[in-house]
Every structure is written in C-alpha cells, then in structure tokens.
C-alpha cells in the first residue's frame, strides 16, 4: 500500500528533486533517530517515511497536505 501511494505521489509531482538549494519557500523537515524518516515541520509533527527520496526534494505531509523539503 505504501509503495503504491509513493508511486502515486511521484506521478502527481509531490517530489521535486533539487528543491532544497536556493529554495526557501518551504520549511525543512527535521531528522529523527531513525534513518529514512523525518519529522514534519507542520503540526501535529508526524514522522514521514522518506526512504528513497533524495535530500533536497519536496515532500508532502499527507496529514495536512503541506509541502516541506527533505533534509
């Protein structure tokens, strides 16, 4: 299920590689102690699986549908 959701997200353009450098439009997610997971900068601060998503890419928090940058 997660794999299919990620594929759908790629198709819809939620991940935009290279958005980190020079892009101050979106906040940056916070690293966690689990590799491949970041904490969303938006309330309620869910932990998001970003495995396979390059650093600097834009990621969407599915709980609030807001974009942030993968650190």
C-alpha positions as CSV (number, residue, x, y, z in Angstrom):
1,X,0.0,0.0,0.0
2,X,2.8,2.4,0.9
3,X,4.6,1.6,-2.3
4,X,1.6,2.4,-4.4
5,X,0.9,5.6,-2.5
6,X,4.5,6.7,-3.1
7,X,4.2,5.9,-6.8
8,X,1.0,7.9,-7.0
9,X,2.8,10.8,-5.3
10,X,5.6,10.7,-7.8
11,X,3.1,10.8,-10.6
12,X,1.3,13.8,-9.1
13,X,4.6,15.7,-8.7
14,X,4.8,15.7,-4.9
15,X,8.5,15.0,-5.0
16,X,10.5,17.6,-6.9
17,X,14.2,16.8,-6.8
18,X,16.6,19.6,-6.4
19,X,14.2,21.9,-4.5
20,X,16.5,22.4,-1.4
21,X,19.3,24.6,-2.7
22,X,18.1,28.1,-3.1
23,X,14.5,27.2,-2.3
24,X,13.4,29.0,0.8
25,X,9.7,28.7,0.0
26,X,9.2,25.6,2.1
27,X,10.4,24.6,5.6
28,X,12.8,21.7,6.0
29,X,11.8,18.5,7.8
30,X,13.6,17.5,11.0
31,X,15.9,14.5,11.2
32,X,14.9,11.7,13.6
33,X,17.0,9.0,15.1
34,X,15.6,6.5,12.5
35,X,17.4,6.5,9.2
36,X,15.0,7.3,6.3
37,X,12.4,9.0,8.5
38,X,11.9,12.7,9.2
39,X,9.6,14.7,11.4
40,X,7.2,17.0,9.5
41,X,7.7,20.7,10.3
42,X,3.9,21.0,10.5
43,X,1.6,20.2,13.4
44,X,0.9,17.5,14.6
45,X,4.6,16.8,13.6
46,X,4.1,13.3,12.2
47,X,7.1,11.1,11.3
48,X,7.2,10.7,7.5
49,X,8.9,7.8,5.6
50,X,11.3,9.4,3.1
51,X,13.3,6.3,2.2
52,X,14.2,6.5,-1.5
53,X,13.5,10.2,-1.7
54,X,16.7,12.3,-2.4
55,X,17.8,15.0,0.1
56,X,16.6,18.4,-1.1
57,X,13.4,17.0,-2.6
58,X,10.0,18.4,-1.8
59,X,7.8,16.0,0.2
60,X,4.2,16.3,1.1
61,X,2.9,15.7,4.7
62,X,-0.2,13.6,4.0
63,X,-1.9,14.5,7.2
64,X,-2.1,18.2,6.3
65,X,-1.2,18.2,2.6
66,X,1.6,20.8,3.0
67,X,5.0,20.6,1.3
68,X,8.3,20.5,3.1
69,X,11.9,19.8,2.0
70,X,13.6,16.5,2.8
71,X,16.8,17.4,4.7
